[in-house]
Amino acid sequence: MTTPPFDPVSDADIAIVSAQLGRPARDVVGISARCVCGGPTVVSTSPRLSDGTPFPTFYYLCHPGATAAVSELEANHVMAEFTQQLEDDEQLREAYRSAHVAYLADRESMGNVPEIDGVSAGGMPTRVKCLHALVAHSLAAGPGVNPIGDRALERASWSPEVCTCTFDEVTEES
């Protein structure tokens, strides 16, 4: 089993992610995507939290600008549009199933949790339930792995190529 590529987590990363989330970051095992400035954009979370709870969302979008832009897409019913595209396009469905398999493999590289075996995130492999999880997967895995996450990124008002971070005060305190 191989481990997905991600950066190790520093104390400064945890402070930034906690500030981004507005709560303490839990069981972060890596930083899977970073802003162009170097700040965390996606974290990888242990598939079993330290309190024993199974946690299927391996890739978690933490960047406030990205989260807000994806929330806007969800508010505008883009999930229903993408679900319809899945129903209409066999090639897209197959690519989305492949994304599901890749997501499971990445998470399982950090440990097998029987309670969530076969459950990925975001509605994969048959529907679109959470664009945040799908965009996080796209940012972590890179273009071409999760077609729905890629489509959402293309439509989002936020870009991973433009820094909108506001964590300077957190890094100075760390």
Residue pairs with C-beta under 8 A, 6 or more apart in sequence:
1 108
1 109
2 109
3 109
3 110
4 30
4 32
4 44
4 106
4 109
4 140
4 141
6 29
6 30
6 31
6 32
6 44
6 140
7 13
7 30
7 31
7 32
7 34
8 30
8 31
9 28
9 29
9 30
9 31
9 43
11 174
12 170
12 171
12 174
13 28
13 31
13 40
14 25
14 28
15 170
15 171
15 173
15 174
16 39
16 40
16 167
16 170
16 171
16 174
17 25
17 28
17 40
17 43
17 62
18 24
18 25
19 167
19 170
20 40
20 62
20 63
20 64
20 167
21 62
25 43
25 62
26 45
26 49
26 50
27 45
27 46
27 49
27 50
27 55
28 43
28 44
28 45
28 46
29 44
29 45
29 46
29 110
30 43
30 44
31 40
31 42
31 43
31 44
32 42
32 43
32 44
32 59
32 136
32 139
32 140
33 40
33 41
33 42
33 136
33 139
33 140
33 160
34 40
34 41
35 41
35 63
35 160
35 163
35 164
35 165
36 160
36 161
36 162
36 163
37 163
37 165
39 63
39 163
39 165
39 167
40 62
40 63
41 61
41 62
41 63
41 66
41 139
41 160
42 59
42 60
42 61
42 62
42 63
42 136
42 139
42 140
43 59
43 60
43 62
44 58
44 59
44 60
44 106
44 110
44 140
45 55
45 57
45 58
45 60
46 55
46 110
46 111
47 54
47 55
47 56
47 58
47 107
47 108
47 110
47 111
47 112
47 113
47 116
48 54
48 55
48 111
48 113
49 55
54 113
54 115
54 116
55 113
55 116
56 107
56 116
56 119
56 120
56 121
57 121
57 133
58 103
58 106
58 107
58 110
58 121
59 103
59 106
59 121
59 133
59 136
59 137
59 139
59 140
59 141
60 133
60 136
61 67
61 70
61 132
61 133
61 135
61 136
61 139
63 158
63 165
64 164
64 166
65 158
65 164
65 165
66 135
66 139
66 156
66 158
66 160
67 132
68 158
69 156
69 157
69 158
70 131
70 132
70 135
70 152
70 156
70 158
71 132
72 156
72 157
73 79
73 131
73 152
73 155
73 156
74 130
74 131
74 132
78 131
78 152
78 155
79 123
79 128
79 129
79 130
79 131
80 128
82 128
82 131
82 148
82 151
82 152
83 123
83 127
83 128
85 92
85 151
86 92
86 93
86 96
86 126
86 127
86 128
86 148
87 93
92 147
92 148
95 147
96 124
96 125
96 146
96 147
96 148
97 124
97 125
98 145
99 124
99 125
99 137
99 141
99 145
99 146
99 147
99 148
99 149
100 120
100 124
100 125
101 125
102 141
102 145
102 146
103 120
103 121
103 124
103 137
103 146
104 118
104 120
106 140
106 141
107 120
121 130
121 133
121 134
121 137
122 128
122 129
122 130
122 131
122 132
122 133
122 134
122 137
122 148
122 149
123 129
123 130
123 134
124 134
128 134
128 148
131 148
131 149
131 152
134 146
134 148
134 149
134 152
135 149
135 152
135 153
135 156
136 149
137 145
137 146
137 149
138 145
138 146
138 149
138 150
138 152
138 153
139 149
139 153
139 160
143 150
144 150
153 160
158 164
